[in-house]
Amino acid sequence: MGQSTVKVREDDSSRVVPIIAEENQLVREEVLSKWQNLLNLISEVFDVPSALIMRLRETDIEVFALNKHDDNPYEALEQCKLGMGLYCETVLGTDSPLEVPNALESAIWKDNPDVKLDMISYLGYPIKWPDGSYFGTICVLDSKTRTYNEMYKNMLKEFGSVLETDLELYIKNYELKQSIDALEKTQDQLIKLERNKITTELMSGIAHEINTPIGVSITTASHINKIAEKGSQIKDLETYSETLDDIQEGMVLLNRNLEAAASLISSYKRISTDQSKGDCKVFVVADYVESVFRSMRYELKLNHVNHKVSGNTEMTIFSCPGPLSQVFMNLINNSILHGFHGSGGHISVYIEETSDTCKIEFMDNGEGIENDHLEKIFEPFYTRSKVLNKDINGLNDNSGMGLCIVKEIVESTLKGSIKCISNSDGAKFILDLPKAVIL
């Protein structure tokens, strides 16, 4: 809350009145056109050259809006310093209407600055914001003596009430917009957190899965080393040959497990790099989808889920593989958590090339989604509550943001579309992605 000091000419005193310290500049755009038309109407009804809405500021008062009239001496945005004893200052300082029939006939008003513009008669009312602070005034001025009956006074007062209602609506709309902006910002932050959570879960699964081949490799290497040490002491050729066979078998086992570990690391590195960069490139859709399944092998195996990728497995597109991997991670998680409930199932991905899109069908044979849920599954924070806040074999249930994230990525980043159909045989998500993303 700020304040202004105005001069009340009737007793030659200064009064401090409250104002809004910081006004959003959009207020002028929101109400100016409507108020402009209102002032034109007032000018015609009152038969005056000047109908004004004045805006009180900290050190001056401004012509916020005015009627269109050839004899109107005022200009839009014209400002006058406070303390000069303008008509409007007295209205604001006394918080009451003011009528001056003819300033030239009044010792108080004859040297009023408006008289220099030949505006000798005045009728004005204060206008307030919803919190009681002052916006300014609504007033009519004329170059000849004017007295107004109660009907005209009440009319101008009601016009002032209309302005105050507009200001109240503006404030409410502004606060609502601020709330919506805050909610959208919060939603964006939650989306980022959910994306990071998926990546963290992926990393955890990779670590678990890599532990097996690495552990076998360490054990095998130790075993080979012991065989080799014993072999150096063998003098019998037949026994030595058997020892070499054991070493060779160990080397094959060691090599197979190291390759498995390397493949997992490669899949994770490929996906995590693409997610961090978010770059677009040409890639084979089926290969990339397989790499996502491979990177989530731990979660799939733990929850007894198998998969198959079929259709046009050679199709390439120019798109953003990182965001696409996030889409599939969320869809896989969604199937495990809500379709299978951790009890096992099958996921199939079918890739089809159309004239201008890549159509991908992601299907699971879980319990399906009820019709009354289908329209809501992509909404933020919406979740089917059967497994809310529970862990299912290494996966944390999401907070209702998973499919919202999927839709946001598909539409905003990948420039495609997604829909879901479902029955008792499971759920099917159909993605239509452009063959080439235009950023």
FENZIWO-V184403 format. One record per helix or strand. SS is the DSSP state (A for helix, B for strand). FROM is the first residue (numbers start at 1). TO is the last residue. If there is no record, write none. Layout:
# FENZIWO-V184403
<<SS,FROM,TO> <SS,FROM,TO>>
This chain:
# FENZIWO-V184403
<<B,2,8> <B,13,19> <A,26,46> <B,50,56> <B,60,66> <B,79,81> <A,87,94> <B,98,100> <A,103,105> <A,113,117> <B,121,128> <B,134,142> <A,150,231> <A,237,277> <B,281,284> <A,285,295> <A,297,302> <B,305,311> <B,316,319> <A,321,340> <B,345,353> <B,357,364> <A,371,374> <A,385,387> <B,391,392> <B,395,396> <A,402,413> <B,417,423> <B,426,434> <B,436,436>>
